[in-house]
Amino acid sequence: MKQVRWFCVPGLCFITLAFAAGLAAQAGDTASIQQKLYSQFKLTTMTADRSDIVTAGDVVVIHKPGLLMYAVASPLPPSNTYKNGKIGQGWGGFGKDLMIGMMTPGGTTPANTYPQRQFVPEEKCWITGIQVQKDGVLVQLYSDPYDDIRYYANLKIPYPNKKEVPSVDAAMQLVAEVLTVVPQDDQGGQQAAQPAPGPAMNAAGADQQPGIPGEYTAPGGSRIVLSTDGTFTKFVGNGQGQGKYSVAGYLLVLYFSSGTSSQVFKIQGGNLADVSTHQVWARTGDAPAPAAEAAAASTPLPVIAPPPPPTDAPPPTIAVGQTKDQVTAAFGQPVKAAKIGVKDIFYYKDMKVTFLNGKVSNVE
């Protein structure tokens, strides 16, 4: 080991230590950068299956070319890295693709399994996560639907000197080269087919968003009546349920009085779409006066006898070529529905049905 000898000239030691302390004060720290980024970017919250937005944050615009996103059906998002003025995938993206391939049934490559989309400068998206690391900032991005498919990706913005955390201002300037928040006046354009996010509504209906109260009808004849006082009545067959509703941005949530269930809808062009079943409830009228609603709710409903026990009918069957209506008529609504490219997939407890052009193409 080489020995280092220190020599101290009076006054010089003090100057050297002060200079070192000055350098330490100028260097940034990850916690301060993280706090600053959180104050500048309001994060968006996704649903557990990544299919939709629960809480909308700030819309951001991408300033550099090369960002690649995968459909949210992919088990992991692709890795992107900002370098030399553009975004690329590099070896980090190659390694992530290997991991995605190992997690995909059949071990195929992501390019052959999941839809991908290349984003260009000035396109917009959401931020769902920010991690300040020792060598850079990792941003998690999430897109609006394109042909009913949402996309997501990770974007790493490395520090110029990977061995040194820059100052807070330098880190913020580096991130701003790639992503900036869209001005509030322009954020409504992010959801092209939906109303711009509005103020959060409470369950009692205070400050209700105009145009939401009214009557909505499903294809099977079920109805939902949203009153102007924040309450609702849902009619299904000869039965009904009541409760309160709230509106947050373009999401509407029904809270049933029983306290055991709720139902979430997406507001689409004046209609409502169930986020679980994707069934569209069309607006068919304005909300009646609250007094009329109360009178209707107080009217006793006839007691409905339970259905007779089923006969020994043969179990339902499914075959290639059947339509979605035929499948749901035989097996009921799926536990989950997904759309990947031109394919629609219904998930049941013990069965997966794939539709191509609206007809059954495969059953697993």
C-alpha positions in Angstrom: 0.0 0.0 0.0 1.4 3.4 -0.9 1.7 5.7 2.1 0.5 9.3 1.8 2.1 12.0 4.0 0.3 15.2 4.8 2.1 18.5 5.2 0.3 21.4 6.6 1.4 25.0 6.1 -0.3 27.4 8.5 -3.4 28.9 6.9 -3.3 26.5 4.0 -5.0 23.7 5.8 -7.9 25.9 6.7 -8.3 27.1 3.1 -8.2 23.5 1.8 -10.8 22.3 4.2 -13.0 25.3 3.5 -12.7 24.6 -0.3 -13.7 21.0 0.3 -16.7 22.0 2.4 -17.7 24.4 -0.4 -17.7 21.6 -2.9 -19.8 19.4 -0.6 -22.3 22.2 -0.2 -22.6 22.6 -4.0 -23.2 18.8 -4.6 -26.8 17.7 -4.6 -28.5 15.0 -2.7 -31.1 12.5 -3.8 -33.7 13.4 -1.2 -33.7 17.1 -2.1 -34.0 16.3 -5.8 -36.8 13.8 -5.1 -38.7 16.4 -3.0 -38.3 19.1 -5.8 -39.5 16.7 -8.5 -42.6 15.7 -6.4 -43.4 19.4 -6.0 -43.1 20.0 -9.8 -44.8 16.9 -11.1 -48.2 15.7 -9.7 -48.2 11.9 -10.2 -51.0 9.9 -11.8 -52.4 6.8 -10.2 -53.3 3.8 -12.3 -55.7 0.9 -11.6 -54.1 -2.3 -10.3 -54.3 -3.9 -13.8 -52.9 -0.7 -15.4 -56.0 -0.5 -17.7 -57.2 3.0 -16.6 -56.5 6.1 -14.5 -57.8 6.3 -10.9 -56.4 9.8 -10.1 -55.2 12.0 -12.8 -52.0 14.0 -12.2 -50.1 16.5 -14.5 -49.9 15.9 -18.2 -46.3 16.1 -19.5 -44.9 16.7 -22.9 -42.0 14.7 -24.4 -39.3 16.9 -25.9 -36.9 14.2 -27.3 -37.3 11.5 -30.0 -37.0 7.8 -29.5 -39.3 7.0 -26.6 -40.6 3.4 -26.9 -43.6 2.2 -24.9 -45.2 -1.3 -24.6 -48.9 -2.1 -24.2 -49.8 -2.4 -20.5 -50.6 -6.1 -21.1 -46.8 -6.5 -21.0 -45.7 -7.8 -17.5 -42.9 -5.2 -17.4 -42.5 -1.8 -19.1 -39.6 -1.4 -21.5 -36.4 0.5 -20.5 -35.4 3.8 -22.2 -32.4 5.9 -21.5 -31.8 9.6 -22.4 -28.3 10.2 -23.9 -26.8 12.7 -26.3 -30.0 14.5 -26.9 -32.2 11.6 -27.7 -33.9 8.6 -26.1 -32.9 5.0 -26.9 -33.2 1.5 -25.5 -29.5 0.3 -25.5 -28.3 -2.7 -23.5 -30.7 -1.8 -20.6 -33.7 -2.2 -23.0 -32.3 -5.4 -24.4 -32.0 -6.9 -20.9 -35.5 -5.8 -20.0 -36.8 -7.5 -23.1 -35.2 -10.7 -22.1 -36.9 -10.5 -18.7 -40.3 -9.8 -20.4 -39.8 -12.7 -22.8 -39.1 -15.1 -19.9 -42.3 -13.9 -18.2 -44.4 -14.3 -21.3 -46.1 -17.6 -22.0 -44.2 -19.4 -24.7 -41.1 -17.3 -24.1 -41.6 -15.2 -27.2 -40.1 -11.8 -27.7 -42.2 -8.7 -26.6 -42.2 -7.5 -30.2 -44.1 -10.6 -31.3 -46.5 -10.5 -28.3 -47.4 -7.0 -27.1 -48.3 -3.9 -29.2 -45.6 -1.3 -29.1 -45.6 2.4 -29.9 -42.8 4.9 -30.7 -43.5 8.4 -29.3 -42.3 11.5 -31.1 -41.4 14.9 -29.7 -44.3 17.1 -28.4 -46.5 14.1 -27.7 -48.1 14.0 -24.2 -48.4 11.4 -21.5 -48.7 11.0 -17.7 -46.1 10.3 -15.0 -46.9 7.5 -12.6 -43.7 7.3 -10.6 -40.4 9.1 -10.0 -37.3 7.5 -8.4 -34.2 9.6 -7.8 -31.2 7.3 -7.9 -27.4 7.8 -7.3 -26.7 7.8 -11.1 -29.8 9.4 -12.5 -33.6 9.9 -12.4 -36.0 7.1 -13.3 -39.4 8.2 -14.6 -42.4 5.9 -15.1 -44.6 7.0 -18.0 -48.2 6.1 -19.0 -50.1 7.0 -22.1 -53.7 7.7 -23.1 -55.5 5.0 -25.1 -54.4 4.6 -28.8 -56.9 2.4 -30.6 -58.2 1.3 -27.1 -54.6 0.4 -26.0 -52.7 2.2 -23.2 -48.9 2.0 -23.2 -46.3 2.4 -20.4 -42.5 2.6 -20.1 -39.6 3.5 -17.9 -37.3 6.4 -18.8 -33.8 6.8 -17.2 -32.3 10.3 -17.3 -28.6 9.7 -16.2 -26.5 12.4 -14.5 -23.7 13.9 -16.6 -21.2 12.5 -14.1 -22.7 9.1 -13.0 -20.4 9.2 -9.9 -21.7 12.5 -8.6 -25.2 13.6 -7.8 -25.7 17.1 -9.3 -27.3 20.1 -7.5 -31.0 20.3 -7.3 -31.2 23.0 -10.0 -28.9 21.1 -12.3 -31.0 17.9 -11.9 -34.2 19.8 -12.6 -32.7 21.4 -15.7 -31.6 18.0 -16.9 -35.1 16.5 -16.5 -36.6 19.6 -18.2 -34.6 18.8 -21.3 -36.8 15.7 -21.7 -40.1 16.3 -19.9 -42.0 19.4 -18.8 -45.5 19.9 -17.4 -48.1 21.0 -19.9 -49.7 24.3 -19.0 -53.0 23.8 -17.2 -55.0 25.4 -20.0 -53.7 22.8 -22.5 -54.1 19.7 -20.3 -57.7 19.1 -21.4 -56.5 17.9 -24.8 -54.8 14.8 -23.2 -58.2 12.9 -23.1 -59.4 13.6 -26.6 -62.7 11.7 -26.3 -63.4 12.6 -22.7 -64.1 15.8 -20.8 -61.0 17.5 -19.3 -60.5 16.6 -15.6 -62.6 18.8 -13.4 -62.7 19.5 -9.7 -63.1 16.5 -7.3 -66.7 16.0 -6.2 -67.7 14.8 -2.7 -70.2 12.0 -2.1 -72.8 14.5 -1.0 -72.9 16.1 -4.4 -71.6 19.5 -3.5 -70.3 21.5 -6.5 -71.5 18.8 -8.9 -70.1 19.0 -12.4 -72.8 20.3 -14.8 -74.3 17.9 -17.2 -73.7 14.7 -15.2 -77.1 14.4 -13.4 -79.6 12.6 -15.7 -80.9 9.2 -16.7 -78.6 6.5 -18.3 -79.8 3.3 -19.8 -77.8 0.1 -20.6 -78.6 -2.1 -23.7 -80.5 -4.6 -21.5 -82.9 -2.0 -20.2 -81.2 -1.3 -16.8 -81.3 2.3 -15.8 -79.4 4.7 -13.5 -80.9 8.0 -12.4 -78.4 10.5 -11.1 -80.1 13.3 -9.2 -78.9 16.9 -8.8 -78.4 16.4 -5.0 -75.6 13.8 -5.4 -77.8 10.7 -4.9 -78.7 7.9 -7.5 -81.2 5.1 -8.1 -80.2 2.1 -10.1 -83.0 0.0 -11.6 -82.3 -3.6 -12.7 -85.3 -5.7 -13.7 -87.9 -5.2 -11.0 -85.4 -4.3 -8.3 -83.5 -1.2 -7.5 -80.6 0.1 -5.4 -79.8 3.6 -4.0 -76.8 5.5 -2.8 -74.6 8.5 -3.4 -72.3 9.2 -6.2 -69.2 11.3 -6.8 -67.4 12.7 -9.8 -63.6 13.2 -10.1 -62.4 14.3 -13.4 -63.8 11.9 -16.0 -64.6 9.2 -13.5 -68.0 8.7 -11.8 -68.3 6.3 -8.8 -71.6 5.0 -7.4 -71.5 4.2 -3.6 -74.4 1.9 -2.7 -76.2 2.5 0.6 -75.5 -1.1 1.6 -71.9 -0.1 2.0 -70.7 -3.4 0.5 -70.2 -2.4 -3.1 -69.4 0.4 -5.6 -69.4 0.8 -9.3 -67.0 2.9 -11.4 -67.8 4.5 -14.7 -65.8 6.5 -17.2 -67.6 9.6 -18.6 -67.4 9.4 -22.4 -69.0 12.1 -24.6 -72.0 12.4 -22.3 -72.4 8.6 -21.8 -71.1 6.3 -19.1 -68.8 3.3 -19.6 -68.4 0.7 -16.9 -64.6 0.4 -16.4 -64.9 -3.3 -15.4 -67.3 -4.6 -18.2 -66.8 -1.8 -20.7 -70.6 -1.7 -21.1 -71.9 1.7 -22.3 -74.8 3.3 -20.5 -76.3 5.9 -22.9 -77.8 9.1 -21.6 -81.5 9.0 -22.2 -82.8 12.0 -20.3 -82.4 14.7 -17.8 -82.6 14.1 -14.0 -86.1 14.4 -12.7 -86.9 16.8 -9.8 -85.6 15.6 -6.4 -89.2 15.4 -5.1 -90.3 13.1 -7.9 -87.2 10.9 -7.3 -88.1 10.6 -3.6 -91.7 9.7 -4.5 -90.5 7.1 -6.9 -88.0 5.7 -4.4 -90.7 5.4 -1.7 -93.1 3.4 -3.9 -93.0 -0.2 -2.6 -91.8 -2.7 -5.2 -93.6 -6.1 -5.7 -92.0 -9.0 -3.9 -90.3 -11.1 -6.5 -90.4 -14.9 -6.0 -87.1 -16.6 -6.4 -86.6 -18.4 -9.7 -87.4 -22.1 -9.8 -84.6 -24.6 -9.4 -82.8 -25.4 -12.7 -83.8 -28.5 -14.6 -81.3 -31.1 -15.6 -80.4 -29.1 -18.7 -77.1 -29.9 -20.5 -74.2 -27.6 -19.5 -73.6 -24.6 -21.7 -71.1 -25.1 -24.5 -68.8 -22.8 -26.5 -67.6 -23.1 -30.0 -65.4 -21.3 -32.5 -67.4 -18.8 -34.5 -69.8 -17.8 -31.7 -70.4 -14.1 -31.0 -69.7 -12.3 -27.8 -73.5 -12.1 -27.1 -73.8 -15.9 -27.5 -70.9 -16.5 -25.1 -72.2 -14.1 -22.4 -75.7 -15.5 -22.8 -74.3 -19.0 -22.0 -71.7 -18.2 -19.4 -72.6 -14.7 -18.1 -70.3 -11.6 -17.9 -66.6 -12.4 -17.8 -64.6 -11.8 -14.6 -62.3 -9.6 -16.7 -62.2 -8.4 -20.3 -59.1 -7.2 -22.2 -58.3 -5.9 -25.7 -54.9 -6.6 -27.3 -54.6 -5.3 -30.8 -57.4 -6.7 -32.9 -58.2 -9.4 -30.3 -60.7 -9.3 -27.4 -60.2 -11.6 -24.5 -62.8 -12.7 -21.9 -61.5 -14.2 -18.7 -63.7 -16.6 -16.7 -62.7 -18.4 -13.5 -61.6 -21.5 -15.4 -61.6 -20.4 -19.0 -60.1 -17.8 -21.4 -62.0 -17.0 -24.6 -60.3 -15.1 -27.4 -62.4 -13.2 -30.0 -61.2 -12.1 -33.4 -63.5 -9.7 -35.3 -66.1 -10.3 -32.7 -66.2 -14.1 -33.0 -64.6 -16.8 -30.9 -61.3 -17.8 -32.3 -59.7 -19.8 -29.4 -60.8 -21.2 -26.1 -58.3 -22.2 -23.3 
